[in-house]
Amino acid sequence: MNGEKQYYVYMLASSKHGTIYIGVTSNLLRRVWEHKEGVIEGFTAKYGVHRLVWYEVHQEIGEAILREKRLKKWNRDWKIKLIEEDNPDWSDLSCDWDL
């Protein structure tokens, strides 16, 4: 790692083909922990959306925010296809992380 700041666009789900949440952060580990622990009240806490099913890394915050906004406008089938390209079982990608 070269020390440059990284930004993450990510998708959480309540279950396979369940409710999907899309977000952006500069600290994916912390943000996923916040979602899982319900630290911040809101959509993910209300609907039990805690499973990290997809994410991608960006070097520029503007690029990450633009990607997040575009993904939010996608229809549900496109989001499911994107998740299932690399994670067909909708496994929690953070399950091995030390949260």
N, C-alpha and C positions, 0 to 999 in steps of 0.2 A: 504494500500500500504506500502511496507516495505522499500522504499527508494532506492531500487536497480534500476539501469538503465534498461530501456526497449527499445526494438527495434521493429519496425513495418514493415511488408511486406504488401503492399497495392495494390489495383487495382482501377483505375479510369476509367470511361467510358464516352463517349460523350452522349450516350443515351442507352436505352435498346437494346442490341445486336449491339451496335455501336462500335466505335473504343475503344480499351482497352490499357491502359498504366499500367505497373507494376513498382513499386519503393520500396525503403527501406529507412527508416529514424529513427532517435531516438526521433523525436518530430512530431508526426502525426498531431496535431492541427496546428502547424506552417506550416508544409509542405503542407497540404491541402489548407490553406489560400493562400500560395504562388502560388499554381496551379490555384486557383479560381481567384486570382487577376492578374494573368499573370506577376508576379514579375520577373520571370526568363523566358527568351525567350527560346523557344524550342518546342518540340513535342506537349506538352499539350496545350500550348498557340496557336500554329499554327492550331491544329485540334479541339479546343474547348472541350478538355477532362478534365472535372472538377467535375464529379459526383463520389464521393467515394462510391463504390459498394461492396467492400470486404476488410477486413484486418485481420491480425493475429499478435499476440504478441509473441516476442522471448526474452529470457533473455541474449543471447549471440549474439554479432554482427556477428561473423563468421557464426553462424547458420542462422541468418536472411539473410545474403548476399548469402549464398549457396541456401537457399530456393528461393530467388528472381531469381537467375540465372537458377535454375531448372524450375520455373514457366514460365520464358521467353521462354524456349525451348518447353514447352507444345504446343500441337496443340490447335487451337481456341475452338473446341468443349469441350475439357477438362476444359479450363478456364471458359467457360460459365457454365458448370456443377458445378464447384466449387462455382461460384458466386451464382447460383440459389439454391444451397443447403440451404443457409441461407437467401437469398435475392431474391426471385423469381421475384419480380417486379422491380428489379434493382433500388430501392429507394436510394436516397442520404443519406448515413448513417451519414453525417455531417450536415444535414439540421437543427438540433436542437442545434448544437454547437454554442458557442459565438465566431465566427470568426472575 
